[in-house]
């Protein structure tokens, strides 16, 4: 059975000046120059946590150590058996070095995640 391949790109932009220059270029372009992104796959919060953990090459125990969340809870989160909550999302985001919105709201488009930052 062929399974679709999902690629996740996480871009961390630390420079406010760089972000502003991108915004200026975008304003100069007409809306017809761009096509709105389409969702290729719906990911759950648990799938995002597992994907980020596996991309880092960490075990659940390693993520538990880095985030301060028990390994059993990491498993429950990855299997969508418990809600993540703000505190857990913040601790996982800090461990992964991503914005918490990437973990909490994977269904939103990138521009909505960026505007929440």
DSSP file (Angstrom, degrees, kcal/mol; ACC not computed):
  #  RESIDUE AA STRUCTURE BP1 BP2  ACC     N-H-->O    O-->H-N    N-H-->O    O-->H-N    TCO  KAPPA ALPHA  PHI   PSI    X-CA   Y-CA   Z-CA
    1    1 A X              0   0    0      0, 0.0     2,-0.5     0, 0.0     0, 0.0   0.000 360.0 360.0 360.0 127.5    0.0    0.0    0.0
    2    2 A X        -     0   0    0      0, 0.0     2,-0.4     0, 0.0     0, 0.0  -0.685 360.0-161.0 -81.9 126.9    1.4    3.4   -1.0
    3    3 A X        -     0   0    0     -2,-0.5     2,-0.0     1,-0.0     0, 0.0  -0.877  24.1-109.0-107.0 140.0    1.3    5.9    1.8
    4    4 A X        -     0   0    0     -2,-0.4     2,-0.5     1,-0.1    -1,-0.0  -0.371  29.2-128.1 -65.2 144.9    1.5    9.6    1.1
    5    5 A X        -     0   0    0     -2,-0.0     2,-0.5     2,-0.0    -1,-0.1  -0.836  20.6-158.9 -95.5 128.2    4.8   11.3    2.3
    6    6 A X        -     0   0    0     -2,-0.5     2,-0.5     2,-0.0    35,-0.0  -0.930   3.8-164.6-110.7 126.4    4.3   14.3    4.4
    7    7 A X        -     0   0    0     -2,-0.5     2,-0.5     2,-0.0    -2,-0.0  -0.937   2.4-161.4-111.8 131.4    7.1   16.8    4.7
    8    8 A X        -     0   0    0     -2,-0.5     2,-0.5    43,-0.1    -2,-0.0  -0.950   2.0-165.8-114.4 127.4    7.1   19.4    7.5
    9    9 A X        -     0   0    0     -2,-0.5     2,-0.6     2,-0.0    -2,-0.0  -0.954   0.7-168.2-111.7 127.4    9.3   22.5    7.2
   10   10 A X        -     0   0    0     -2,-0.5     2,-0.5     2,-0.0    -2,-0.0  -0.966   5.8-170.3-116.3 117.5    9.8   24.5   10.3
   11   11 A X        -     0   0    0     -2,-0.6     2,-0.6     2,-0.0    -2,-0.0  -0.928   6.8-160.0-111.9 125.3   11.4   27.9    9.7
   12   12 A X        -     0   0    0     -2,-0.5     2,-0.7    86,-0.1    -2,-0.0  -0.916   5.8-169.3-106.4 116.7   12.5   30.0   12.6
   13   13 A X        +     0   0    0     -2,-0.6    -2,-0.0     1,-0.1     6,-0.0  -0.917  13.6 168.9-108.8 112.2   12.9   33.7   11.8
   14   14 A X        +     0   0    0     -2,-0.7     2,-0.7     1,-0.0    -1,-0.1   0.699  53.3  85.7 -93.0 -22.3   14.7   35.6   14.6
   15   15 A X     >  -     0   0    0      1,-0.2     4,-1.8     2,-0.1     5,-0.1  -0.722  54.1-167.2 -92.0 116.9   15.3   38.8   12.8
   16   16 A X  H  > S+     0   0    0     -2,-0.7     4,-2.4     1,-0.2    -1,-0.2   0.876  91.7  55.5 -64.8 -38.1   12.4   41.3   12.9
   17   17 A X  H  > S+     0   0    0      1,-0.2     4,-2.2     2,-0.2    -1,-0.2   0.907 106.2  50.6 -62.0 -42.3   14.1   43.4   10.2
   18   18 A X  H  > S+     0   0    0      1,-0.2     4,-1.8     2,-0.2    -1,-0.2   0.922 110.6  49.0 -62.0 -44.2   14.2   40.4    7.9
   19   19 A X  H  X S+     0   0    0     -4,-1.8     4,-2.2     1,-0.2    -1,-0.2   0.899 109.8  51.9 -62.4 -41.5   10.5   39.7    8.4
   20   20 A X  H  X S+     0   0    0     -4,-2.4     4,-2.2     1,-0.2    -1,-0.2   0.885 106.9  53.1 -63.8 -38.3    9.6   43.3    7.8
   21   21 A X  H  X S+     0   0    0     -4,-2.2     4,-1.9     1,-0.2    -1,-0.2   0.880 108.6  50.3 -65.7 -36.3   11.6   43.3    4.4
   22   22 A X  H  X S+     0   0    0     -4,-1.8     4,-2.4     2,-0.2    -1,-0.2   0.916 109.0  51.9 -64.6 -42.4    9.6   40.2    3.4
   23   23 A X  H  X S+     0   0    0     -4,-2.2     4,-2.1     1,-0.2    -2,-0.2   0.901 108.2  51.7 -60.8 -40.5    6.3   42.0    4.3
   24   24 A X  H  X S+     0   0    0     -4,-2.2     4,-1.4     2,-0.2    -1,-0.2   0.908 110.2  48.1 -64.0 -42.1    7.4   45.0    2.1
   25   25 A X  H  X S+     0   0    0     -4,-1.9     4,-1.1     1,-0.2     3,-0.2   0.917 110.6  52.1 -62.8 -42.9    8.1   42.8   -0.9
   26   26 A X  H  < S+     0   0    0     -4,-2.4     3,-0.4     1,-0.2    -2,-0.2   0.877 106.8  52.9 -62.9 -37.7    4.7   41.0   -0.4
   27   27 A X  H  < S+     0   0    0     -4,-2.1    -1,-0.2     1,-0.2    -2,-0.2   0.839 105.4  55.3 -66.3 -31.6    2.9   44.3   -0.3
   28   28 A X  H  < S+     0   0    0     -4,-1.4    -1,-0.2    -3,-0.2    -2,-0.2   0.747  96.6  79.4 -74.4 -22.8    4.5   45.4   -3.6
   29   29 A X  S  < S-     0   0    0     -4,-1.1     2,-0.2    -3,-0.4     5,-0.0  -0.540  85.4-117.5 -84.4 150.9    3.3   42.2   -5.4
   30   30 A X    >   -     0   0    0     -2,-0.2     3,-1.9     1,-0.1     4,-0.3  -0.548  22.8-115.7 -84.5 155.0   -0.3   42.0   -6.6
   31   31 A X  G >  S+     0   0    0      1,-0.3     3,-1.3    -2,-0.2    -1,-0.1   0.779 113.7  65.4 -60.1 -26.8   -2.6   39.3   -5.1
   32   32 A X  G 3  S+     0   0    0      1,-0.3    -1,-0.3     3,-0.0    -3,-0.0   0.669  89.2  67.7 -72.4 -13.5   -2.8   37.7   -8.5
   33   33 A X  G <  S+     0   0    0     -3,-1.9     2,-0.3     2,-0.0    -1,-0.3   0.622  99.6  58.7 -76.8 -12.7    0.9   36.8   -8.3
   34   34 A X    <   -     0   0    0     -3,-1.3     2,-0.5    -4,-0.3     0, 0.0  -0.892  66.4-150.5-124.1 148.2    0.3   34.4   -5.4
   35   35 A X        -     0   0    0     -2,-0.3     3,-0.1     3,-0.0    -3,-0.0  -0.960  32.1-112.5-114.3 132.7   -1.8   31.3   -5.0
   36   36 A X        -     0   0    0     -2,-0.5     2,-0.0     1,-0.1     0, 0.0  -0.349  39.2-105.5 -62.3 140.6   -3.2   30.5   -1.6
   37   37 A X        -     0   0    0      1,-0.0     2,-0.4    -2,-0.0    -1,-0.1  -0.358  31.6-142.7 -67.4 148.1   -1.7   27.3   -0.1
   38   38 A X        -     0   0    0     -3,-0.1     2,-0.4    -2,-0.0    -1,-0.0  -0.880  20.5-108.9-111.4 145.3   -3.8   24.2    0.0
   39   39 A X        -     0   0    0     -2,-0.4     3,-0.1     1,-0.2    68,-0.0  -0.569  30.0-177.8 -72.3 126.9   -3.8   21.7    2.8
   40   40 A X        +     0   0    0     -2,-0.4     2,-0.3     1,-0.4    -1,-0.2   0.711  69.9   6.3 -96.1 -25.5   -2.2   18.5    1.7
   41   41 A X        -     0   0    0      2,-0.0     2,-0.6    66,-0.0    -1,-0.4  -0.985  66.2-127.5-156.5 144.4   -2.8   16.6    4.9
   42   42 A X        -     0   0    0     -2,-0.3     2,-0.4    -3,-0.1    65,-0.1  -0.862  31.5-166.5 -93.9 120.7   -4.6   17.1    8.2
   43   43 A X        -     0   0    0     -2,-0.6     2,-0.2    63,-0.2    63,-0.1  -0.866  10.9-139.5-108.7 142.9   -2.3   16.5   11.1
   44   44 A X     >  -     0   0    0     -2,-0.4     4,-2.1     1,-0.1     5,-0.2  -0.526  30.1-108.0 -88.9 165.2   -3.4   16.0   14.7
   45   45 A X  H  > S+     0   0    0      1,-0.2     4,-2.3     2,-0.2     5,-0.2   0.909 121.9  53.0 -57.8 -42.6   -1.5   17.6   17.5
   46   46 A X  H  > S+     0   0    0      1,-0.2     4,-2.5     2,-0.2    -1,-0.2   0.888 106.9  51.1 -61.2 -40.7   -0.2   14.1   18.5
   47   47 A X  H  > S+     0   0    0      2,-0.2     4,-2.7     1,-0.2    -1,-0.2   0.880 109.7  50.7 -65.2 -37.5    1.1   13.5   14.9
   48   48 A X  H  X S+     0   0    0     -4,-2.1     4,-2.8     2,-0.2     5,-0.2   0.922 110.5  49.0 -65.7 -43.5    3.0   16.8   15.0
   49   49 A X  H  X S+     0   0    0     -4,-2.3     4,-2.5     2,-0.2    -2,-0.2   0.945 114.4  45.3 -61.2 -47.8    4.6   15.9   18.4
   50   50 A X  H  X S+     0   0    0     -4,-2.5     4,-2.8     2,-0.2     5,-0.2   0.921 113.6  50.1 -61.8 -44.0    5.6   12.5   17.1
   51   51 A X  H  X S+     0   0    0     -4,-2.7     4,-2.5     2,-0.2    -2,-0.2   0.930 112.5  45.7 -62.1 -46.9    6.9   13.9   13.8
   52   52 A X  H  X S+     0   0    0     -4,-2.8     4,-1.6     2,-0.2    -1,-0.2   0.913 113.9  49.9 -62.8 -42.1    9.0   16.6   15.5
   53   53 A X  H  X>S+     0   0    0     -4,-2.5     5,-2.3    -5,-0.2     4,-0.7   0.927 112.9  45.8 -62.3 -45.9   10.3   14.0   18.0
   54   54 A X  H ><5S+     0   0    0     -4,-2.8     3,-0.6     1,-0.2    -1,-0.2   0.873 108.6  55.8 -68.1 -36.5   11.3   11.6   15.3
   55   55 A X  H 3<5S+     0   0    0     -4,-2.5    -1,-0.2     1,-0.2    -2,-0.2   0.846 109.0  48.3 -62.7 -32.5   12.9   14.3   13.2
   56   56 A X  H 3<5S-     0   0    0     -4,-1.6    -1,-0.2    -5,-0.2    -2,-0.2   0.642 113.4-123.3 -78.7 -14.8   15.1   15.2   16.2
   57   57 A X  T <<5 +     0   0    0     -4,-0.7     2,-0.3    -3,-0.6    -3,-0.2   0.763  61.7 146.0  77.1  25.7   15.9   11.5   16.6
   58   58 A X      < -     0   0    0     -5,-2.3    -1,-0.3    -6,-0.2     2,-0.2  -0.660  44.8-135.0 -97.2 150.4   14.6   11.5   20.2
   59   59 A X     >  -     0   0    0     -2,-0.3     4,-2.2     1,-0.1     5,-0.2  -0.452  35.6-103.5 -84.7 171.1   12.9    8.7   22.1
   60   60 A X  H  > S+     0   0    0      1,-0.2     4,-2.4     2,-0.2     5,-0.1   0.875 125.3  54.8 -63.2 -35.5    9.8    9.5   24.2
   61   61 A X  H  > S+     0   0    0      2,-0.2     4,-2.1     1,-0.2    -1,-0.2   0.892 107.2  49.3 -64.7 -39.4   12.1    9.2   27.2
   62   62 A X  H  > S+     0   0    0      2,-0.2     4,-2.2     1,-0.2    -2,-0.2   0.915 111.9  47.7 -66.3 -43.0   14.5   11.8   25.8
   63   63 A X  H  X S+     0   0    0     -4,-2.2     4,-2.4     1,-0.2     6,-0.3   0.897 110.0  53.7 -63.8 -39.5   11.6   14.2   25.0
   64   64 A X  H  X>S+     0   0    0     -4,-2.4     4,-2.3     1,-0.2     5,-0.6   0.918 109.9  47.6 -60.1 -43.8   10.3   13.7   28.5
   65   65 A X  H  <5S+     0   0    0     -4,-2.1    -2,-0.2     1,-0.2    -1,-0.2   0.904 115.2  44.8 -63.9 -42.5   13.7   14.6   29.9
   66   66 A X  H  <5S+     0   0    0     -4,-2.2    -2,-0.2     1,-0.2    -1,-0.2   0.803 123.4  34.6 -73.5 -30.0   14.0   17.7   27.8
   67   67 A X  H  <5S-     0   0    0     -4,-2.4    -2,-0.2     2,-0.2    -1,-0.2   0.668  98.9-125.3-100.6 -19.1   10.4   18.9   28.3
   68   68 A X  T  <5 +     0   0    0     -4,-2.3     2,-0.4     1,-0.3    -3,-0.2   0.654  70.0 126.6  79.6  14.8    9.8   17.9   31.9
   69   69 A X      < -     0   0    0     -5,-0.6    -1,-0.3    -6,-0.3    -2,-0.2  -0.901  69.1-104.1-105.8 134.1    6.7   15.9   30.9
   70   70 A X     >  -     0   0    0     -2,-0.4     4,-1.9     1,-0.1     3,-0.5  -0.219  23.7-123.2 -58.9 144.5    6.4   12.3   31.9
   71   71 A X  H  > S+     0   0    0      1,-0.3     4,-2.2     2,-0.2     5,-0.2   0.839 112.3  57.2 -58.7 -35.1    7.1    9.7   29.1
   72   72 A X  H  > S+     0   0    0      1,-0.2     4,-2.0     2,-0.2    -1,-0.3   0.886 107.5  48.1 -64.7 -36.4    3.7    8.1   29.7
   73   73 A X  H  > S+     0   0    0     -3,-0.5     4,-2.6     2,-0.2    -2,-0.2   0.847 107.0  56.1 -71.6 -33.3    2.1   11.5   29.1
   74   74 A X  H  X S+     0   0    0     -4,-1.9     4,-2.7     2,-0.2    -2,-0.2   0.935 108.8  48.0 -60.6 -44.7    4.2   12.0   25.9
   75   75 A X  H  X S+     0   0    0     -4,-2.2     4,-1.7     1,-0.2    -2,-0.2   0.923 111.5  49.5 -61.1 -45.5    2.8    8.6   24.7
   76   76 A X  H  <>S+     0   0    0     -4,-2.0     5,-3.0     1,-0.2     6,-0.7   0.894 112.4  48.4 -61.9 -40.1   -0.8    9.7   25.5
   77   77 A X  H ><5S+     0   0    0     -4,-2.6     3,-1.7     1,-0.2    -2,-0.2   0.931 110.0  50.8 -64.6 -46.5   -0.3   13.0   23.7
   78   78 A X  H 3<5S+     0   0    0     -4,-2.7    -1,-0.2     1,-0.3    -2,-0.2   0.806 112.7  47.0 -63.5 -29.0    1.2   11.3   20.6
   79   79 A X  T 3<5S-     0   0    0     -4,-1.7    -1,-0.3    -5,-0.2    -2,-0.2   0.254 112.9-119.8 -96.5  12.1   -1.8    9.0   20.5
   80   80 A X  T < 5S+     0   0    0     -3,-1.7    -3,-0.2     1,-0.1    -2,-0.1   0.834  74.4 129.6  55.8  37.9   -4.3   11.8   21.0
   81   81 A X      < +     0   0    0     -5,-3.0     2,-0.3    -6,-0.2    -4,-0.2   0.597  69.3  33.4 -95.9 -14.1   -5.6   10.3   24.2
   82   82 A X  S    S-     0   0    0     -6,-0.7     2,-0.2    -9,-0.1    -1,-0.1  -0.974  88.4-106.1-136.9 153.3   -5.3   13.5   26.2
   83   83 A X        -     0   0    0     -2,-0.3    -6,-0.1     1,-0.1    -2,-0.0  -0.528  26.8-134.7 -75.9 146.9   -5.7   17.2   25.4
   84   84 A X     >  -     0   0    0     -2,-0.2     4,-0.5    20,-0.1     5,-0.2   0.929  31.7-163.6 -74.3 -45.7   -2.4   19.0   25.2
   85   85 A X  H  >  -     0   0    0      3,-0.2     4,-2.1     2,-0.1     5,-0.2   0.201  36.1 -82.2  74.8 158.0   -3.2   22.2   27.2
   86   86 A X  H  > S+     0   0    0      1,-0.2     4,-2.5     2,-0.2     5,-0.2   0.911 124.6  51.3 -63.6 -46.6   -1.3   25.4   27.2
   87   87 A X  H  > S+     0   0    0      1,-0.2     4,-2.2     2,-0.2    -1,-0.2   0.923 112.7  44.6 -61.8 -46.7    1.4   24.4   29.7
   88   88 A X  H  X S+     0   0    0     -4,-0.5     4,-2.7     1,-0.2     5,-0.3   0.906 112.4  52.7 -64.8 -40.9    2.3   21.2   28.0
   89   89 A X  H  X S+     0   0    0     -4,-2.1     4,-2.7     1,-0.2    -2,-0.2   0.913 110.2  48.3 -61.4 -42.1    2.4   22.9   24.6
   90   90 A X  H  X S+     0   0    0     -4,-2.5     4,-2.2     2,-0.2    -1,-0.2   0.908 112.6  47.8 -65.0 -41.6    4.7   25.6   25.9
   91   91 A X  H  X S+     0   0    0     -4,-2.2     4,-1.8     2,-0.2    -2,-0.2   0.898 114.7  45.3 -68.0 -40.1    7.0   23.0   27.4
   92   92 A X  H  X S+     0   0    0     -4,-2.7     4,-2.7     2,-0.2     5,-0.2   0.912 111.7  52.4 -67.9 -42.1    7.1   20.9   24.3
   93   93 A X  H  X>S+     0   0    0     -4,-2.7     5,-2.0    -5,-0.3     4,-1.7   0.901 108.9  50.4 -60.6 -40.8    7.6   23.9   22.1
   94   94 A X  H  <5S+     0   0    0     -4,-2.2    -1,-0.2     2,-0.2    -2,-0.2   0.914 111.3  48.3 -63.6 -42.2   10.6   25.0   24.2
   95   95 A X  H  <5S+     0   0    0     -4,-1.8    -2,-0.2     1,-0.2    -1,-0.2   0.905 119.1  38.9 -63.5 -42.2   12.1   21.5   23.9
   96   96 A X  H  <5S-     0   0    0     -4,-2.7    -1,-0.2    -5,-0.1    -2,-0.2   0.634 106.8-127.3 -82.4 -15.1   11.6   21.5   20.1
   97   97 A X  T  <5 +     0   0    0     -4,-1.7     2,-0.3     1,-0.3    -3,-0.2   0.925  68.7 118.2  64.0  47.3   12.5   25.2   19.8
   98   98 A X  S   <S-     0   0    0     -5,-2.0    -1,-0.3    -6,-0.1     2,-0.2  -0.844  74.8 -85.9-130.4 169.2    9.4   26.0   17.8
   99   99 A X    >>  -     0   0    0     -2,-0.3     3,-1.6     1,-0.1     4,-0.7  -0.578  37.2-123.8 -74.5 139.7    6.4   28.3   18.5
  100  100 A X  H >> S+     0   0    0      1,-0.3     4,-2.7    -2,-0.2     3,-0.8   0.787 107.4  68.0 -56.1 -28.4    3.7   26.7   20.6
  101  101 A X  H 3> S+     0   0    0      1,-0.3     4,-2.5     2,-0.2    -1,-0.3   0.813  90.6  62.0 -63.0 -29.5    1.1   27.4   17.9
  102  102 A X  H <4 S+     0   0    0     -3,-1.6    -1,-0.3     1,-0.2    -2,-0.2   0.858 113.4  35.7 -64.1 -33.5    2.8   24.9   15.6
  103  103 A X  H X< S+     0   0    0     -3,-0.8     3,-0.5    -4,-0.7    -2,-0.2   0.894 122.6  42.2 -84.8 -44.0    2.1   22.2   18.1
  104  104 A X  H 3< S+     0   0    0     -4,-2.7    -3,-0.2     1,-0.2    -2,-0.2   0.837 125.3  29.2 -75.5 -33.3   -1.3   23.3   19.3
  105  105 A X  T ><  +     0   0    0     -4,-2.5     3,-1.5    -5,-0.2    -1,-0.2  -0.473  62.3 153.0-128.4  61.5   -2.9   24.3   16.0
  106  106 A X  T <  S+     0   0    0     -3,-0.5   -63,-0.2     1,-0.3    -1,-0.1   0.702  70.1  67.1 -65.7 -17.0   -1.4   22.2   13.2
  107  107 A X  T 3  S+     0   0    0     -3,-0.1    -1,-0.3   -65,-0.1     2,-0.1   0.658  82.6  91.6 -79.6 -14.2   -4.5   22.6   11.1
  108  108 A X  S <  S-     0   0    0     -3,-1.5     2,-0.0     1,-0.1    -3,-0.0  -0.459  84.3-104.9 -80.2 153.1   -4.0   26.3   10.5
  109  109 A X    >>  -     0   0    0     -2,-0.1     4,-1.7     1,-0.1     3,-0.7  -0.337  34.1-106.3 -71.7 159.6   -2.2   27.7    7.6
  110  110 A X  H 3> S+     0   0    0      1,-0.3     4,-2.7     2,-0.2     5,-0.2   0.836 117.2  57.0 -58.5 -37.8    1.3   29.1    8.1
  111  111 A X  H 3> S+     0   0    0      1,-0.2     4,-1.9     2,-0.2    -1,-0.3   0.856 106.8  49.5 -66.9 -32.6    0.3   32.7    7.7
  112  112 A X  H <> S+     0   0    0     -3,-0.7     4,-1.0     2,-0.2    -1,-0.2   0.879 111.2  49.1 -72.0 -37.3   -2.2   32.3   10.6
  113  113 A X  H  X S+     0   0    0     -4,-1.7     4,-0.7     1,-0.2     3,-0.5   0.925 111.6  50.4 -65.0 -43.7    0.4   30.7   12.8
  114  114 A X  H >< S+     0   0    0     -4,-2.7     3,-0.8     1,-0.2    -2,-0.2   0.870 108.0  51.7 -62.3 -38.6    2.9   33.5   11.9
  115  115 A X  H 3< S+     0   0    0     -4,-1.9    -1,-0.2     1,-0.2    -2,-0.2   0.725 104.7  57.5 -73.9 -19.4    0.4   36.2   12.8
  116  116 A X  H 3<        0   0    0     -4,-1.0    -1,-0.2    -3,-0.5    -2,-0.2   0.656 360.0 360.0 -80.7 -15.7   -0.3   34.6   16.2
  117  117 A X    <<        0   0    0     -3,-0.8    -1,-0.2    -4,-0.7    -2,-0.1   0.476 360.0 360.0 -73.0 360.0    3.4   34.9   17.1
